[in-house]
Amino acid sequence: MKYMATLFFALIIMPIITSSAYAHFGMIIPSDSMICQGENSVVKLDIRFWHPMEGTPMSLEKPAGFGVLANKKQQDLLNDLRPVKIKGHQAWTAEYKVKRPGVYIFFMEPKPYWEPAEDKFIIHYTKTIISAYGLDEGWDREVGLKAEIVPLSRPYGLYSGNVFQGIVKVDGKPVPFAEVEVEYYNEDGSFTPPNEYMVTQTLKADSNGVFTYGVPRPGWWGFAALTSSKTPMKHEGKDKEVELGAVIWVHFEK
């Protein structure tokens, strides 16, 4: 009877553990990653906290910061965010009109998210980069986020099958051997991974904080470099670990 009770508990709890173990990603998905002459100059931005491959939602409080870096200047866009419900969970949208050629780096600093399943806080500093009207300078410029992936490959105009490289930084310094999680944004749910190991791919940066990944299929791909803050945060009076995620979203063409 004791064995049967243990087995029953395991069968009940295992799906919960498995589902909660999937990677979380901050997301900024623009309607277009490359704006060319004659195309719509208004970029729609989808901002959420998500499990990209499975399409399972998480709620995102209004971020602590949201903006764009363009032509070496930062612009605060926090007041441009509009709330939206997706699958019953809180997400955000914004629109940005591109008025001149350039590279535009959209970025978000979320409020700390308490994850009880992992007994820690999560903060994913998220960004994505688009280019407009042929100007191709500044795509590797740093925003100055607490945790940030600086691209070493141009983060747009890529074909599926191309290799993407980035350098993981915290406080502006490279992070040797940082762990990087990679997920495909299965936007319409049409792709079914063959097993749970194929949902989130995991790799490590080298001793200089540089990681490399060959992208197998077209669409949006998220790269999340995970490190731990040296400063814990309080939860119910106890010090808890803070996971810092440096996230970048990159689109790959067919």
PEHUQUI-V568412 format. One record per residue. N is the residue number from 1. PSI is psi in whole degrees, 0 to 359 (* if undefined). Layout:
n=N psi=PSI
n=N psi=PSI
This chain:
n=1 psi=320
n=2 psi=320
n=3 psi=315
n=4 psi=321
n=5 psi=319
n=6 psi=318
n=7 psi=317
n=8 psi=315
n=9 psi=319
n=10 psi=319
n=11 psi=327
n=12 psi=317
n=13 psi=334
n=14 psi=315
n=15 psi=327
n=16 psi=314
n=17 psi=316
n=18 psi=314
n=19 psi=326
n=20 psi=345
n=21 psi=347
n=22 psi=151
n=23 psi=142
n=24 psi=144
n=25 psi=127
n=26 psi=145
n=27 psi=136
n=28 psi=109
n=29 psi=112
n=30 psi=158
n=31 psi=341
n=32 psi=133
n=33 psi=347
n=34 psi=110
n=35 psi=121
n=36 psi=168
n=37 psi=134
n=38 psi=352
n=39 psi=165
n=40 psi=127
n=41 psi=358
n=42 psi=117
n=43 psi=126
n=44 psi=133
n=45 psi=127
n=46 psi=116
n=47 psi=122
n=48 psi=174
n=49 psi=122
n=50 psi=164
n=51 psi=97
n=52 psi=320
n=53 psi=314
n=54 psi=337
n=55 psi=19
n=56 psi=134
n=57 psi=158
n=58 psi=153
n=59 psi=140
n=60 psi=114
n=61 psi=161
n=62 psi=125
n=63 psi=157
n=64 psi=333
n=65 psi=144
n=66 psi=130
n=67 psi=190
n=68 psi=141
n=69 psi=119
n=70 psi=138
n=71 psi=41
n=72 psi=13
n=73 psi=139
n=74 psi=141
n=75 psi=129
n=76 psi=122
n=77 psi=14
n=78 psi=321
n=79 psi=352
n=80 psi=350
n=81 psi=140
n=82 psi=132
n=83 psi=148
n=84 psi=148
n=85 psi=128
n=86 psi=120
n=87 psi=36
n=88 psi=7
n=89 psi=154
n=90 psi=129
n=91 psi=183
n=92 psi=153
n=93 psi=160
n=94 psi=159
n=95 psi=142
n=96 psi=126
n=97 psi=120
n=98 psi=119
n=99 psi=346
n=100 psi=159
n=101 psi=146
n=102 psi=178
n=103 psi=130
n=104 psi=120
n=105 psi=107
n=106 psi=138
n=107 psi=155
n=108 psi=136
n=109 psi=110
n=110 psi=164
n=111 psi=152
n=112 psi=134
n=113 psi=123
n=114 psi=121
n=115 psi=99
n=116 psi=329
n=117 psi=333
n=118 psi=359
n=119 psi=44
n=120 psi=166
n=121 psi=152
n=122 psi=130
n=123 psi=112
n=124 psi=105
n=125 psi=115
n=126 psi=144
n=127 psi=162
n=128 psi=158
n=129 psi=130
n=130 psi=161
n=131 psi=149
n=132 psi=132
n=133 psi=36
n=134 psi=347
n=135 psi=132
n=136 psi=37
n=137 psi=139
n=138 psi=8
n=139 psi=342
n=140 psi=13
n=141 psi=142
n=142 psi=137
n=143 psi=325
n=144 psi=24
n=145 psi=156
n=146 psi=314
n=147 psi=133
n=148 psi=139
n=149 psi=120
n=150 psi=119
n=151 psi=140
n=152 psi=343
n=153 psi=143
n=154 psi=124
n=155 psi=29
n=156 psi=166
n=157 psi=33
n=158 psi=144
n=159 psi=152
n=160 psi=139
n=161 psi=341
n=162 psi=159
n=163 psi=137
n=164 psi=136
n=165 psi=145
n=166 psi=163
n=167 psi=130
n=168 psi=129
n=169 psi=143
n=170 psi=129
n=171 psi=34
n=172 psi=3
n=173 psi=141
n=174 psi=146
n=175 psi=105
n=176 psi=135
n=177 psi=29
n=178 psi=142
n=179 psi=135
n=180 psi=124
n=181 psi=143
n=182 psi=131
n=183 psi=148
n=184 psi=136
n=185 psi=100
n=186 psi=69
n=187 psi=315
n=188 psi=3
n=189 psi=12
n=190 psi=342
n=191 psi=132
n=192 psi=113
n=193 psi=145
n=194 psi=332
n=195 psi=176
n=196 psi=336
n=197 psi=340
n=198 psi=3
n=199 psi=306
n=200 psi=123
n=201 psi=144
n=202 psi=135
n=203 psi=175
n=204 psi=146
n=205 psi=164
n=206 psi=191
n=207 psi=345
n=208 psi=7
n=209 psi=11
n=210 psi=132
n=211 psi=158
n=212 psi=135
n=213 psi=130
n=214 psi=120
n=215 psi=123
n=216 psi=344
n=217 psi=155
n=218 psi=158
n=219 psi=192
n=220 psi=134
n=221 psi=136
n=222 psi=137
n=223 psi=119
n=224 psi=110
n=225 psi=125
n=226 psi=128
n=227 psi=171
n=228 psi=137
n=229 psi=147
n=230 psi=346
n=231 psi=114
n=232 psi=168
n=233 psi=153
n=234 psi=136
n=235 psi=117
n=236 psi=41
n=237 psi=1
n=238 psi=145
n=239 psi=131
n=240 psi=150
n=241 psi=148
n=242 psi=116
n=243 psi=122
n=244 psi=122
n=245 psi=128
n=246 psi=113
n=247 psi=136
n=248 psi=138
n=249 psi=131
n=250 psi=137
n=251 psi=139
n=252 psi=133
n=253 psi=165
n=254 psi=*
